Structure formats: C-alpha cells, structure tokens
Amino acid sequence: MRVWLLLTFLCMMAFLQPAISQSAVCDPNYANPPCVPIARDVDCAGGNGNGPAYVKGPVRVIGRDIYRLDRDNNGVGCEPK
C-alpha cells in the first residue's frame, strides 16, 4: 500500500511540474528578468553578501525591497558599481 501511495504521489508531481511557472519561484517584489528567488536571504552576485541565494543585477524593485538589494532607494538593486 505504501509503495502504491508513493508511486501515485510521484506521478502526480511529474504531472503537475509543467504547471509550476517561473513566477511561482520568483519573488513578486522584484520585476523579472532576472528572477529574484524566494529564499531566506538573497544577495547581489559578486557582492559582499553571504547568501544563501544570489541574483545578478540590475534588478527593478516593484514592491517592498525585502532583501535590501536597492541600497540607494532608486528602484534598482544590484547595480553595477
């Protein structure tokens, strides 16, 4: 019985996988591309942050800048220096 339940679950996940869009894993506070992942913390790639997730900018902030990627509050985060 457990094997059948596991196989059913795996089949359902395989069936549903294409329905999961990129927007489901991108933070809605930031315009994409690039996709800012939903994570405990996101930092700019190549910066001094310690992650665990990184995004290569520039990134347009369209909501709350919850990861503080836009240090100068101009609406664009992870700008090249």
Buried (B, 14 or more C-beta within 10 A) or exposed (E): EEEEEEEEEEEEEEEEEEEEEEEEEBBEBBBBEBBBBBBEEBBBBEEEBEEEBBBEBBBBBEEEBBBBBBEEEEEBBBBEE
